[in-house]
Amino acid sequence: MTKDWRDDLSLKLEDFVDTFVVKGAKATEVYDAIQNELDRLRVAYDRDPDPADDQSDDVVEEPSNDKPASQA
């Protein structure tokens, strides 16, 4: 990973576009798909800027077991 995450992102996007262009997609279609996904993610972020703090009702917190497996 490089020092700047933007460089990493740029390389990944370049690989992504190249992959789909090789498969026959037009570059403009790939760019449009990326832009649509970014727009969808932006809306989701605006609704919930920190999804890591969400706690689902379906999640069951299990008590920890600190005993080593050999003593269980």
N, CA and C atoms as an extended XYZ file, in Angstrom:
216
Properties=species:S:1:pos:R:3:atomname:S:1:resname:S:1:resid:I:1 pbc="F F F"
N         0.851       -1.178        0.000 N   MET     1
C         0.000        0.000        0.000 CA  MET     1
C         0.898        1.242        0.000 C   MET     1
N         0.521        2.217       -0.800 N   THR     2
C         1.305        3.439       -0.864 CA  THR     2
C         0.952        4.356        0.303 C   THR     2
N         1.734        5.412        0.449 N   LYS     3
C         1.502        6.353        1.548 CA  LYS     3
C         0.189        7.107        1.364 C   LYS     3
N        -0.174        7.359        0.128 N   ASP     4
C        -1.385        8.126       -0.130 CA  ASP     4
C        -2.478        7.197       -0.648 C   ASP     4
N        -3.583        7.102        0.052 N   TRP     5
C        -4.666        6.206       -0.345 CA  TRP     5
C        -5.225        6.560       -1.707 C   TRP     5
N        -5.072        7.826       -2.123 N   ARG     6
C        -5.575        8.227       -3.436 CA  ARG     6
C        -4.805        7.535       -4.558 C   ARG     6
N        -3.507        7.323       -4.344 N   ASP     7
C        -2.708        6.589       -5.326 CA  ASP     7
C        -3.190        5.151       -5.434 C   ASP     7
N        -3.469        4.528       -4.288 N   ASP     8
C        -3.997        3.161       -4.285 CA  ASP     8
C        -5.332        3.093       -5.023 C   ASP     8
N        -6.191        4.049       -4.730 N   LEU     9
C        -7.501        4.086       -5.372 CA  LEU     9
C        -7.364        4.259       -6.879 C   LEU     9
N        -6.483        5.146       -7.282 N   SER    10
C        -6.266        5.379       -8.708 CA  SER    10
C        -5.814        4.111       -9.422 C   SER    10
N        -4.875        3.396       -8.813 N   LEU    11
C        -4.390        2.154       -9.413 CA  LEU    11
C        -5.494        1.102       -9.493 C   LEU    11
N        -6.290        0.995       -8.439 N   LYS    12
C        -7.379        0.013       -8.443 CA  LYS    12
C        -8.431        0.358       -9.484 C   LYS    12
N        -8.762        1.638       -9.609 N   LEU    13
C        -9.738        2.038      -10.613 CA  LEU    13
C        -9.207        1.799      -12.023 C   LEU    13
N        -7.937        2.066      -12.230 N   GLU    14
C        -7.333        1.825      -13.541 CA  GLU    14
C        -7.405        0.338      -13.892 C   GLU    14
N        -7.068       -0.524      -12.942 N   ASP    15
C        -7.158       -1.971      -13.167 CA  ASP    15
C        -8.605       -2.382      -13.443 C   ASP    15
N        -9.526       -1.813      -12.705 N   PHE    16
C       -10.947       -2.128      -12.860 CA  PHE    16
C       -11.419       -1.762      -14.267 C   PHE    16
N       -11.112       -0.549      -14.689 N   VAL    17
C       -11.528       -0.093      -16.024 CA  VAL    17
C       -10.882       -0.964      -17.091 C   VAL    17
N        -9.585       -1.200      -16.977 N   ASP    18
C        -8.885       -2.030      -17.962 CA  ASP    18
C        -9.512       -3.412      -18.079 C   ASP    18
N        -9.844       -4.010      -16.933 N   THR    19
C       -10.434       -5.355      -16.929 CA  THR    19
C       -11.723       -5.392      -17.732 C   THR    19
N       -12.600       -4.427      -17.512 N   PHE    20
C       -13.886       -4.453      -18.194 CA  PHE    20
C       -13.796       -4.006      -19.642 C   PHE    20
N       -12.855       -3.145      -19.967 N   VAL    21
C       -12.647       -2.768      -21.364 CA  VAL    21
C       -12.132       -3.976      -22.143 C   VAL    21
N       -11.236       -4.731      -21.546 N   VAL    22
C       -10.732       -5.952      -22.190 CA  VAL    22
C       -11.873       -6.937      -22.420 C   VAL    22
N       -12.840       -6.982      -21.494 N   LYS    23
C       -13.986       -7.888      -21.635 CA  LYS    23
C       -15.016       -7.379      -22.642 C   LYS    23
N       -14.797       -6.193      -23.200 N   GLY    24
C       -15.682       -5.691      -24.245 CA  GLY    24
C       -16.545       -4.506      -23.872 C   GLY    24
N       -16.483       -4.052      -22.641 N   ALA    25
C       -17.276       -2.882      -22.248 CA  ALA    25
C       -16.606       -1.619      -22.782 C   ALA    25
N       -17.421       -0.648      -23.107 N   LYS    26
C       -16.878        0.645      -23.526 CA  LYS    26
C       -16.406        1.387      -22.285 C   LYS    26
N       -15.310        2.106      -22.419 N   ALA    27
C       -14.756        2.841      -21.286 CA  ALA    27
C       -15.789        3.801      -20.701 C   ALA    27
N       -16.572        4.456      -21.557 N   THR    28
C       -17.576        5.398      -21.046 CA  THR    28
C       -18.628        4.687      -20.206 C   THR    28
N       -18.987        3.439      -20.578 N   GLU    29
C       -19.949        2.678      -19.784 CA  GLU    29
C       -19.369        2.349      -18.406 C   GLU    29
N       -18.087        2.014      -18.383 N   VAL    30
C       -17.443        1.700      -17.111 CA  VAL    30
C       -17.368        2.956      -16.253 C   VAL    30
N       -17.004        4.090      -16.853 N   TYR    31
C       -16.944        5.344      -16.096 CA  TYR    31
C       -18.318        5.697      -15.534 C   TYR    31
N       -19.362        5.516      -16.356 N   ASP    32
C       -20.726        5.808      -15.890 CA  ASP    32
C       -21.110        4.902      -14.718 C   ASP    32
N       -20.735        3.623      -14.806 N   ALA    33
C       -21.050        2.686      -13.719 CA  ALA    33
C       -20.332        3.084      -12.436 C   ALA    33
N       -19.080        3.505      -12.560 N   ILE    34
C       -18.328        3.953      -11.382 CA  ILE    34
C       -18.991        5.193      -10.786 C   ILE    34
N       -19.366        6.134      -11.640 N   GLN    35
C       -19.999        7.363      -11.147 CA  GLN    35
C       -21.331        7.053      -10.471 C   GLN    35
N       -22.115        6.150      -11.054 N   ASN    36
C       -23.396        5.774      -10.440 CA  ASN    36
C       -23.184        5.133       -9.077 C   ASN    36
N       -22.177        4.278       -8.972 N   GLU    37
C       -21.893        3.637       -7.684 CA  GLU    37
C       -21.422        4.664       -6.659 C   GLU    37
N       -20.594        5.608       -7.077 N   LEU    38
C       -20.150        6.662       -6.162 CA  LEU    38
C       -21.326        7.506       -5.683 C   LEU    38
N       -22.251        7.801       -6.581 N   ASP    39
C       -23.443        8.565       -6.198 CA  ASP    39
C       -24.277        7.785       -5.181 C   ASP    39
N       -24.441        6.460       -5.401 N   ARG    40
C       -25.193        5.628       -4.475 CA  ARG    40
C       -24.522        5.600       -3.103 C   ARG    40
N       -23.189        5.467       -3.109 N   LEU    41
C       -22.454        5.443       -1.843 CA  LEU    41
C       -22.520        6.791       -1.128 C   LEU    41
N       -22.506        7.877       -1.892 N   ARG    42
C       -22.595        9.207       -1.288 CA  ARG    42
C       -23.936        9.376       -0.577 C   ARG    42
N       -25.012        8.923       -1.197 N   VAL    43
C       -26.341        9.013       -0.584 CA  VAL    43
C       -26.375        8.162        0.688 C   VAL    43
N       -25.828        6.955        0.603 N   ALA    44
C       -25.796        6.084        1.784 CA  ALA    44
C       -24.983        6.731        2.899 C   ALA    44
N       -23.869        7.354        2.562 N   TYR    45
C       -23.034        8.010        3.565 CA  TYR    45
C       -23.771        9.190        4.188 C   TYR    45
N       -24.487        9.947        3.364 N   ASP    46
C       -25.240       11.086        3.903 CA  ASP    46
C       -26.289       10.621        4.905 C   ASP    46
N       -26.862        9.434        4.671 N   ARG    47
C       -27.869        8.895        5.589 CA  ARG    47
C       -27.237        8.348        6.860 C   ARG    47
N       -26.048        7.762        6.731 N   ASP    48
C       -25.398        7.113        7.878 CA  ASP    48
C       -23.884        7.267        7.736 C   ASP    48
N       -23.323        8.378        8.224 N   PRO    49
C       -21.900        8.636        8.020 CA  PRO    49
C       -20.965        7.679        8.759 C   PRO    49
N       -21.460        6.948        9.748 N   ASP    50
C       -20.594        6.016       10.468 CA  ASP    50
C       -21.309        4.681       10.656 C   ASP    50
N       -21.333        3.837        9.596 N   PRO    51
C       -22.045        2.570        9.719 CA  PRO    51
C       -21.418        1.618       10.733 C   PRO    51
N       -20.189        1.876       11.124 N   ALA    52
C       -19.523        1.003       12.092 CA  ALA    52
C       -20.190        1.075       13.468 C   ALA    52
N       -20.916        2.153       13.735 N   ASP    53
C       -21.547        2.281       15.051 CA  ASP    53
C       -22.937        1.639       15.099 C   ASP    53
N       -23.383        1.073       13.987 N   ASP    54
C       -24.694        0.423       13.952 CA  ASP    54
C       -24.651       -0.885       14.731 C   ASP    54
N       -25.712       -1.143       15.452 N   GLN    55
C       -25.831       -2.393       16.203 CA  GLN    55
C       -27.138       -3.032       15.771 C   GLN    55
N       -27.050       -4.146       15.086 N   SER    56
C       -28.233       -4.847       14.622 CA  SER    56
C       -28.897       -5.579       15.788 C   SER    56
N       -30.225       -5.650       15.751 N   ASP    57
C       -30.957       -6.423       16.762 CA  ASP    57
C       -30.683       -7.904       16.600 C   ASP    57
N       -30.211       -8.304       15.408 N   ASP    58
C       -29.940       -9.716       15.137 CA  ASP    58
C       -28.600      -10.175       15.713 C   ASP    58
N       -27.764       -9.238       16.118 N   VAL    59
C       -26.448       -9.593       16.636 CA  VAL    59
C       -26.583      -10.031       18.084 C   VAL    59
N       -26.041      -11.181       18.381 N   VAL    60
C       -26.065      -11.697       19.750 CA  VAL    60
C       -24.641      -11.645       20.284 C   VAL    60
N       -24.464      -10.908       21.340 N   GLU    61
C       -23.146      -10.804       21.953 CA  GLU    61
C       -22.893      -12.046       22.782 C   GLU    61
N       -21.872      -12.770       22.440 N   GLU    62
C       -21.507      -13.979       23.177 CA  GLU    62
C       -20.507      -13.604       24.272 C   GLU    62
N       -20.656      -14.183       25.456 N   PRO    63
C       -19.652      -13.922       26.498 CA  PRO    63
C       -18.306      -14.497       26.069 C   PRO    63
N       -17.264      -13.817       26.441 N   SER    64
C       -15.939      -14.307       26.057 CA  SER    64
C       -15.537      -15.477       26.945 C   SER    64
N       -14.734      -16.325       26.405 N   ASN    65
C       -14.212      -17.466       27.137 CA  ASN    65
C       -12.703      -17.303       27.177 C   ASN    65
N       -12.191      -16.911       28.314 N   ASP    66
C       -10.762      -16.613       28.425 CA  ASP    66
C        -9.925      -17.860       28.728 C   ASP    66
N       -10.578      -18.977       28.919 N   LYS    67
C        -9.832      -20.198       29.242 CA  LYS    67
C        -9.153      -20.732       27.977 C   LYS    67
N        -7.915      -21.183       28.113 N   PRO    68
C        -7.274      -21.828       26.973 CA  PRO    68
C        -8.029      -23.100       26.587 C   PRO    68
N        -7.940      -23.488       25.342 N   ALA    69
C        -8.686      -24.650       24.845 CA  ALA    69
C        -8.327      -25.913       25.619 C   ALA    69
N        -7.104      -26.010       26.089 N   SER    70
C        -6.678      -27.214       26.811 CA  SER    70
C        -7.364      -27.335       28.165 C   SER    70
N        -7.908      -26.236       28.708 N   GLN    71
C        -8.563      -26.275       30.014 CA  GLN    71
C       -10.081      -26.270       29.898 C   GLN    71
N       -10.611      -26.194       28.691 N   ALA    72
C       -12.055      -26.099       28.521 CA  ALA    72
C       -12.774      -27.382       28.790 C   ALA    72
